Amino acid sequence: MVNVILVLVIALIAIIWLSQEFKEVKNKFFTVFLILLLVFTCLSFSYAIKGRDIDLKTTDGLKEAGHIYVLWLGQAFRNIKVVTGNAIGMNWKLDENVSVNESVKKPKK
C-alpha cells in the first residue's frame, strides 16, 4: 500500500511541476510550496496511521484513517503551541552572576 501511495505522490509532484513549467510561471514559490505540502501530508499521514490495522481499501477504513490523521495533526499543532509558549516564557536575560568560561576567552597576544 505504501508503494502505491509513493507512486501517486511522485506522479502528483511531476504533474504539478510540469504544469507550472508549461505556464512559464515567473515565481516558482507556489509550486515548491504545493510539492512540500503534498510530501508533508503523505509522510505525516503514513506516520500517523503506522502500526494500526486500518484497511485503506474500504470506506470505513478511509474514514478511520482520516479521523486518526486529523487528531494527530491537531495534537501536533497543540504541541507546537506549548513549546512556543514555553520558549517565550523563559528568562532570556543575561545573568550577571555567570562568569565566562576560560576556554571561551580570547588568548592574549
Phi and psi in radians as a Rosetta constraint file:
Dihedral C 1 N 2 CA 2 C 2 CIRCULARHARMONIC -1.147 0.35
Dihedral N 2 CA 2 C 2 N 3 CIRCULARHARMONIC -0.624 0.35
Dihedral C 2 N 3 CA 3 C 3 CIRCULARHARMONIC -1.111 0.35
Dihedral N 3 CA 3 C 3 N 4 CIRCULARHARMONIC -0.691 0.35
Dihedral C 3 N 4 CA 4 C 4 CIRCULARHARMONIC -1.131 0.35
Dihedral N 4 CA 4 C 4 N 5 CIRCULARHARMONIC -0.756 0.35
Dihedral C 4 N 5 CA 5 C 5 CIRCULARHARMONIC -1.111 0.35
Dihedral N 5 CA 5 C 5 N 6 CIRCULARHARMONIC -0.720 0.35
Dihedral C 5 N 6 CA 6 C 6 CIRCULARHARMONIC -1.088 0.35
Dihedral N 6 CA 6 C 6 N 7 CIRCULARHARMONIC -0.755 0.35
Dihedral C 6 N 7 CA 7 C 7 CIRCULARHARMONIC -1.113 0.35
Dihedral N 7 CA 7 C 7 N 8 CIRCULARHARMONIC -0.723 0.35
Dihedral C 7 N 8 CA 8 C 8 CIRCULARHARMONIC -1.112 0.35
Dihedral N 8 CA 8 C 8 N 9 CIRCULARHARMONIC -0.716 0.35
Dihedral C 8 N 9 CA 9 C 9 CIRCULARHARMONIC -1.098 0.35
Dihedral N 9 CA 9 C 9 N 10 CIRCULARHARMONIC -0.809 0.35
Dihedral C 9 N 10 CA 10 C 10 CIRCULARHARMONIC -1.098 0.35
Dihedral N 10 CA 10 C 10 N 11 CIRCULARHARMONIC -0.707 0.35
Dihedral C 10 N 11 CA 11 C 11 CIRCULARHARMONIC -1.133 0.35
Dihedral N 11 CA 11 C 11 N 12 CIRCULARHARMONIC -0.737 0.35
Dihedral C 11 N 12 CA 12 C 12 CIRCULARHARMONIC -1.142 0.35
Dihedral N 12 CA 12 C 12 N 13 CIRCULARHARMONIC -0.687 0.35
Dihedral C 12 N 13 CA 13 C 13 CIRCULARHARMONIC -1.085 0.35
Dihedral N 13 CA 13 C 13 N 14 CIRCULARHARMONIC -0.767 0.35
Dihedral C 13 N 14 CA 14 C 14 CIRCULARHARMONIC -1.113 0.35
Dihedral N 14 CA 14 C 14 N 15 CIRCULARHARMONIC -0.729 0.35
Dihedral C 14 N 15 CA 15 C 15 CIRCULARHARMONIC -1.122 0.35
Dihedral N 15 CA 15 C 15 N 16 CIRCULARHARMONIC -0.787 0.35
Dihedral C 15 N 16 CA 16 C 16 CIRCULARHARMONIC -1.084 0.35
Dihedral N 16 CA 16 C 16 N 17 CIRCULARHARMONIC -0.814 0.35
Dihedral C 16 N 17 CA 17 C 17 CIRCULARHARMONIC -1.130 0.35
Dihedral N 17 CA 17 C 17 N 18 CIRCULARHARMONIC -0.798 0.35
Dihedral C 17 N 18 CA 18 C 18 CIRCULARHARMONIC -1.183 0.35
Dihedral N 18 CA 18 C 18 N 19 CIRCULARHARMONIC -0.640 0.35
Dihedral C 18 N 19 CA 19 C 19 CIRCULARHARMONIC -1.129 0.35
Dihedral N 19 CA 19 C 19 N 20 CIRCULARHARMONIC -0.615 0.35
Dihedral C 19 N 20 CA 20 C 20 CIRCULARHARMONIC -1.303 0.35
Dihedral N 20 CA 20 C 20 N 21 CIRCULARHARMONIC -0.550 0.35
Dihedral C 20 N 21 CA 21 C 21 CIRCULARHARMONIC -1.165 0.35
Dihedral N 21 CA 21 C 21 N 22 CIRCULARHARMONIC -0.703 0.35
Dihedral C 21 N 22 CA 22 C 22 CIRCULARHARMONIC -1.271 0.35
Dihedral N 22 CA 22 C 22 N 23 CIRCULARHARMONIC -0.415 0.35
Dihedral C 22 N 23 CA 23 C 23 CIRCULARHARMONIC -1.453 0.35
Dihedral N 23 CA 23 C 23 N 24 CIRCULARHARMONIC -0.157 0.35
Dihedral C 23 N 24 CA 24 C 24 CIRCULARHARMONIC 0.944 0.35
Dihedral N 24 CA 24 C 24 N 25 CIRCULARHARMONIC 0.963 0.35
Dihedral C 24 N 25 CA 25 C 25 CIRCULARHARMONIC -1.224 0.35
Dihedral N 25 CA 25 C 25 N 26 CIRCULARHARMONIC 2.335 0.35
Dihedral C 25 N 26 CA 26 C 26 CIRCULARHARMONIC -1.295 0.35
Dihedral N 26 CA 26 C 26 N 27 CIRCULARHARMONIC -0.622 0.35
Dihedral C 26 N 27 CA 27 C 27 CIRCULARHARMONIC -1.919 0.35
Dihedral N 27 CA 27 C 27 N 28 CIRCULARHARMONIC 2.013 0.35
Dihedral C 27 N 28 CA 28 C 28 CIRCULARHARMONIC -1.562 0.35
Dihedral N 28 CA 28 C 28 N 29 CIRCULARHARMONIC 0.061 0.35
Dihedral C 28 N 29 CA 29 C 29 CIRCULARHARMONIC -1.027 0.35
Dihedral N 29 CA 29 C 29 N 30 CIRCULARHARMONIC -0.800 0.35
Dihedral C 29 N 30 CA 30 C 30 CIRCULARHARMONIC -1.087 0.35
Dihedral N 30 CA 30 C 30 N 31 CIRCULARHARMONIC -0.698 0.35
Dihedral C 30 N 31 CA 31 C 31 CIRCULARHARMONIC -1.113 0.35
Dihedral N 31 CA 31 C 31 N 32 CIRCULARHARMONIC -0.817 0.35
Dihedral C 31 N 32 CA 32 C 32 CIRCULARHARMONIC -1.114 0.35
Dihedral N 32 CA 32 C 32 N 33 CIRCULARHARMONIC -0.703 0.35
Dihedral C 32 N 33 CA 33 C 33 CIRCULARHARMONIC -1.068 0.35
Dihedral N 33 CA 33 C 33 N 34 CIRCULARHARMONIC -0.777 0.35
Dihedral C 33 N 34 CA 34 C 34 CIRCULARHARMONIC -1.075 0.35
Dihedral N 34 CA 34 C 34 N 35 CIRCULARHARMONIC -0.745 0.35
Dihedral C 34 N 35 CA 35 C 35 CIRCULARHARMONIC -1.137 0.35
Dihedral N 35 CA 35 C 35 N 36 CIRCULARHARMONIC -0.788 0.35
Dihedral C 35 N 36 CA 36 C 36 CIRCULARHARMONIC -1.131 0.35
Dihedral N 36 CA 36 C 36 N 37 CIRCULARHARMONIC -0.672 0.35
Dihedral C 36 N 37 CA 37 C 37 CIRCULARHARMONIC -1.128 0.35
Dihedral N 37 CA 37 C 37 N 38 CIRCULARHARMONIC -0.705 0.35
Dihedral C 37 N 38 CA 38 C 38 CIRCULARHARMONIC -1.144 0.35
Dihedral N 38 CA 38 C 38 N 39 CIRCULARHARMONIC -0.770 0.35
Dihedral C 38 N 39 CA 39 C 39 CIRCULARHARMONIC -1.136 0.35
Dihedral N 39 CA 39 C 39 N 40 CIRCULARHARMONIC -0.770 0.35
Dihedral C 39 N 40 CA 40 C 40 CIRCULARHARMONIC -1.041 0.35
Dihedral N 40 CA 40 C 40 N 41 CIRCULARHARMONIC -0.792 0.35
Dihedral C 40 N 41 CA 41 C 41 CIRCULARHARMONIC -1.069 0.35
Dihedral N 41 CA 41 C 41 N 42 CIRCULARHARMONIC -0.787 0.35
Dihedral C 41 N 42 CA 42 C 42 CIRCULARHARMONIC -1.161 0.35
Dihedral N 42 CA 42 C 42 N 43 CIRCULARHARMONIC -0.781 0.35
Dihedral C 42 N 43 CA 43 C 43 CIRCULARHARMONIC -1.171 0.35
Dihedral N 43 CA 43 C 43 N 44 CIRCULARHARMONIC -0.753 0.35
Dihedral C 43 N 44 CA 44 C 44 CIRCULARHARMONIC -1.224 0.35
Dihedral N 44 CA 44 C 44 N 45 CIRCULARHARMONIC -0.605 0.35
Dihedral C 44 N 45 CA 45 C 45 CIRCULARHARMONIC -1.104 0.35
Dihedral N 45 CA 45 C 45 N 46 CIRCULARHARMONIC -0.803 0.35
Dihedral C 45 N 46 CA 46 C 46 CIRCULARHARMONIC -1.154 0.35
Dihedral N 46 CA 46 C 46 N 47 CIRCULARHARMONIC -0.590 0.35
Dihedral C 46 N 47 CA 47 C 47 CIRCULARHARMONIC -1.202 0.35
Dihedral N 47 CA 47 C 47 N 48 CIRCULARHARMONIC -0.705 0.35
Dihedral C 47 N 48 CA 48 C 48 CIRCULARHARMONIC -1.164 0.35
Dihedral N 48 CA 48 C 48 N 49 CIRCULARHARMONIC -0.609 0.35
Dihedral C 48 N 49 CA 49 C 49 CIRCULARHARMONIC -1.737 0.35
Dihedral N 49 CA 49 C 49 N 50 CIRCULARHARMONIC 0.063 0.35
Dihedral C 49 N 50 CA 50 C 50 CIRCULARHARMONIC -1.088 0.35
Dihedral N 50 CA 50 C 50 N 51 CIRCULARHARMONIC 2.355 0.35
Dihedral C 50 N 51 CA 51 C 51 CIRCULARHARMONIC 1.460 0.35
Dihedral N 51 CA 51 C 51 N 52 CIRCULARHARMONIC 0.004 0.35
Dihedral C 51 N 52 CA 52 C 52 CIRCULARHARMONIC -1.823 0.35
Dihedral N 52 CA 52 C 52 N 53 CIRCULARHARMONIC 2.544 0.35
Dihedral C 52 N 53 CA 53 C 53 CIRCULARHARMONIC -1.532 0.35
Dihedral N 53 CA 53 C 53 N 54 CIRCULARHARMONIC 1.407 0.35
Dihedral C 53 N 54 CA 54 C 54 CIRCULARHARMONIC -2.055 0.35
Dihedral N 54 CA 54 C 54 N 55 CIRCULARHARMONIC 2.248 0.35
Dihedral C 54 N 55 CA 55 C 55 CIRCULARHARMONIC -1.629 0.35
Dihedral N 55 CA 55 C 55 N 56 CIRCULARHARMONIC 1.845 0.35
Dihedral C 55 N 56 CA 56 C 56 CIRCULARHARMONIC -1.360 0.35
Dihedral N 56 CA 56 C 56 N 57 CIRCULARHARMONIC 0.021 0.35
Dihedral C 56 N 57 CA 57 C 57 CIRCULARHARMONIC -1.549 0.35
Dihedral N 57 CA 57 C 57 N 58 CIRCULARHARMONIC -0.182 0.35
Dihedral C 57 N 58 CA 58 C 58 CIRCULARHARMONIC -1.918 0.35
Dihedral N 58 CA 58 C 58 N 59 CIRCULARHARMONIC 2.766 0.35
Dihedral C 58 N 59 CA 59 C 59 CIRCULARHARMONIC -1.147 0.35
Dihedral N 59 CA 59 C 59 N 60 CIRCULARHARMONIC -0.728 0.35
Dihedral C 59 N 60 CA 60 C 60 CIRCULARHARMONIC -1.113 0.35
Dihedral N 60 CA 60 C 60 N 61 CIRCULARHARMONIC -0.668 0.35
Dihedral C 60 N 61 CA 61 C 61 CIRCULARHARMONIC -1.144 0.35
Dihedral N 61 CA 61 C 61 N 62 CIRCULARHARMONIC -0.710 0.35
Dihedral C 61 N 62 CA 62 C 62 CIRCULARHARMONIC -1.151 0.35
Dihedral N 62 CA 62 C 62 N 63 CIRCULARHARMONIC -0.687 0.35
Dihedral C 62 N 63 CA 63 C 63 CIRCULARHARMONIC -1.115 0.35
Dihedral N 63 CA 63 C 63 N 64 CIRCULARHARMONIC -0.765 0.35
Dihedral C 63 N 64 CA 64 C 64 CIRCULARHARMONIC -1.119 0.35
Dihedral N 64 CA 64 C 64 N 65 CIRCULARHARMONIC -0.752 0.35
Dihedral C 64 N 65 CA 65 C 65 CIRCULARHARMONIC -1.120 0.35
Dihedral N 65 CA 65 C 65 N 66 CIRCULARHARMONIC -0.713 0.35
Dihedral C 65 N 66 CA 66 C 66 CIRCULARHARMONIC -1.112 0.35
Dihedral N 66 CA 66 C 66 N 67 CIRCULARHARMONIC -0.717 0.35
Dihedral C 66 N 67 CA 67 C 67 CIRCULARHARMONIC -1.109 0.35
Dihedral N 67 CA 67 C 67 N 68 CIRCULARHARMONIC -0.785 0.35
Dihedral C 67 N 68 CA 68 C 68 CIRCULARHARMONIC -1.093 0.35
Dihedral N 68 CA 68 C 68 N 69 CIRCULARHARMONIC -0.717 0.35
Dihedral C 68 N 69 CA 69 C 69 CIRCULARHARMONIC -1.145 0.35
Dihedral N 69 CA 69 C 69 N 70 CIRCULARHARMONIC -0.746 0.35
Dihedral C 69 N 70 CA 70 C 70 CIRCULARHARMONIC -1.116 0.35
Dihedral N 70 CA 70 C 70 N 71 CIRCULARHARMONIC -0.740 0.35
Dihedral C 70 N 71 CA 71 C 71 CIRCULARHARMONIC -1.094 0.35
Dihedral N 71 CA 71 C 71 N 72 CIRCULARHARMONIC -0.746 0.35
Dihedral C 71 N 72 CA 72 C 72 CIRCULARHARMONIC -1.094 0.35
Dihedral N 72 CA 72 C 72 N 73 CIRCULARHARMONIC -0.775 0.35
Dihedral C 72 N 73 CA 73 C 73 CIRCULARHARMONIC -1.127 0.35
Dihedral N 73 CA 73 C 73 N 74 CIRCULARHARMONIC -0.725 0.35
Dihedral C 73 N 74 CA 74 C 74 CIRCULARHARMONIC -1.090 0.35
Dihedral N 74 CA 74 C 74 N 75 CIRCULARHARMONIC -0.726 0.35
Dihedral C 74 N 75 CA 75 C 75 CIRCULARHARMONIC -1.152 0.35
Dihedral N 75 CA 75 C 75 N 76 CIRCULARHARMONIC -0.637 0.35
Dihedral C 75 N 76 CA 76 C 76 CIRCULARHARMONIC -1.098 0.35
Dihedral N 76 CA 76 C 76 N 77 CIRCULARHARMONIC -0.745 0.35
Dihedral C 76 N 77 CA 77 C 77 CIRCULARHARMONIC -1.197 0.35
Dihedral N 77 CA 77 C 77 N 78 CIRCULARHARMONIC -0.627 0.35
Dihedral C 77 N 78 CA 78 C 78 CIRCULARHARMONIC -1.111 0.35
Dihedral N 78 CA 78 C 78 N 79 CIRCULARHARMONIC -0.709 0.35
Dihedral C 78 N 79 CA 79 C 79 CIRCULARHARMONIC -1.104 0.35
Dihedral N 79 CA 79 C 79 N 80 CIRCULARHARMONIC -0.714 0.35
Dihedral C 79 N 80 CA 80 C 80 CIRCULARHARMONIC -1.092 0.35
Dihedral N 80 CA 80 C 80 N 81 CIRCULARHARMONIC -0.712 0.35
Dihedral C 80 N 81 CA 81 C 81 CIRCULARHARMONIC -1.091 0.35
Dihedral N 81 CA 81 C 81 N 82 CIRCULARHARMONIC -0.749 0.35
Dihedral C 81 N 82 CA 82 C 82 CIRCULARHARMONIC -1.150 0.35
Dihedral N 82 CA 82 C 82 N 83 CIRCULARHARMONIC -0.786 0.35
Dihedral C 82 N 83 CA 83 C 83 CIRCULARHARMONIC -1.110 0.35
Dihedral N 83 CA 83 C 83 N 84 CIRCULARHARMONIC -0.744 0.35
Dihedral C 83 N 84 CA 84 C 84 CIRCULARHARMONIC -1.122 0.35
Dihedral N 84 CA 84 C 84 N 85 CIRCULARHARMONIC -0.751 0.35
Dihedral C 84 N 85 CA 85 C 85 CIRCULARHARMONIC -1.094 0.35
Dihedral N 85 CA 85 C 85 N 86 CIRCULARHARMONIC -0.705 0.35
Dihedral C 85 N 86 CA 86 C 86 CIRCULARHARMONIC -1.164 0.35
Dihedral N 86 CA 86 C 86 N 87 CIRCULARHARMONIC -0.668 0.35
Dihedral C 86 N 87 CA 87 C 87 CIRCULARHARMONIC -1.173 0.35
Dihedral N 87 CA 87 C 87 N 88 CIRCULARHARMONIC -0.662 0.35
Dihedral C 87 N 88 CA 88 C 88 CIRCULARHARMONIC -1.199 0.35
Dihedral N 88 CA 88 C 88 N 89 CIRCULARHARMONIC -0.641 0.35
Dihedral C 88 N 89 CA 89 C 89 CIRCULARHARMONIC -1.349 0.35
Dihedral N 89 CA 89 C 89 N 90 CIRCULARHARMONIC -0.120 0.35
Dihedral C 89 N 90 CA 90 C 90 CIRCULARHARMONIC -1.302 0.35
Dihedral N 90 CA 90 C 90 N 91 CIRCULARHARMONIC 2.755 0.35
Dihedral C 90 N 91 CA 91 C 91 CIRCULARHARMONIC -1.473 0.35
Dihedral N 91 CA 91 C 91 N 92 CIRCULARHARMONIC 1.915 0.35
Dihedral C 91 N 92 CA 92 C 92 CIRCULARHARMONIC -1.775 0.35
Dihedral N 92 CA 92 C 92 N 93 CIRCULARHARMONIC 0.139 0.35
Dihedral C 92 N 93 CA 93 C 93 CIRCULARHARMONIC -1.389 0.35
Dihedral N 93 CA 93 C 93 N 94 CIRCULARHARMONIC 2.672 0.35
Dihedral C 93 N 94 CA 94 C 94 CIRCULARHARMONIC -1.280 0.35
Dihedral N 94 CA 94 C 94 N 95 CIRCULARHARMONIC 2.266 0.35
Dihedral C 94 N 95 CA 95 C 95 CIRCULARHARMONIC -1.508 0.35
Dihedral N 95 CA 95 C 95 N 96 CIRCULARHARMONIC 2.077 0.35
Dihedral C 95 N 96 CA 96 C 96 CIRCULARHARMONIC -1.190 0.35
Dihedral N 96 CA 96 C 96 N 97 CIRCULARHARMONIC -0.327 0.35
Dihedral C 96 N 97 CA 97 C 97 CIRCULARHARMONIC -1.411 0.35
Dihedral N 97 CA 97 C 97 N 98 CIRCULARHARMONIC -0.192 0.35
Dihedral C 97 N 98 CA 98 C 98 CIRCULARHARMONIC -1.439 0.35
Dihedral N 98 CA 98 C 98 N 99 CIRCULARHARMONIC 2.220 0.35
Dihedral C 98 N 99 CA 99 C 99 CIRCULARHARMONIC -1.614 0.35
Dihedral N 99 CA 99 C 99 N 100 CIRCULARHARMONIC 2.678 0.35
Dihedral C 99 N 100 CA 100 C 100 CIRCULARHARMONIC -1.315 0.35
Dihedral N 100 CA 100 C 100 N 101 CIRCULARHARMONIC 2.335 0.35
Dihedral C 100 N 101 CA 101 C 101 CIRCULARHARMONIC -1.113 0.35
Dihedral N 101 CA 101 C 101 N 102 CIRCULARHARMONIC 2.431 0.35
Dihedral C 101 N 102 CA 102 C 102 CIRCULARHARMONIC -1.066 0.35
Dihedral N 102 CA 102 C 102 N 103 CIRCULARHARMONIC -0.549 0.35
Dihedral C 102 N 103 CA 103 C 103 CIRCULARHARMONIC -1.281 0.35
Dihedral N 103 CA 103 C 103 N 104 CIRCULARHARMONIC -0.269 0.35
Dihedral C 103 N 104 CA 104 C 104 CIRCULARHARMONIC -1.547 0.35
Dihedral N 104 CA 104 C 104 N 105 CIRCULARHARMONIC -0.449 0.35
Dihedral C 104 N 105 CA 105 C 105 CIRCULARHARMONIC -1.124 0.35
Dihedral N 105 CA 105 C 105 N 106 CIRCULARHARMONIC 2.582 0.35
Dihedral C 105 N 106 CA 106 C 106 CIRCULARHARMONIC -1.287 0.35
Dihedral N 106 CA 106 C 106 N 107 CIRCULARHARMONIC 2.452 0.35
Dihedral C 106 N 107 CA 107 C 107 CIRCULARHARMONIC -1.214 0.35
Dihedral N 107 CA 107 C 107 N 108 CIRCULARHARMONIC 2.544 0.35
Dihedral C 107 N 108 CA 108 C 108 CIRCULARHARMONIC -1.414 0.35
Dihedral N 108 CA 108 C 108 N 109 CIRCULARHARMONIC 2.491 0.35
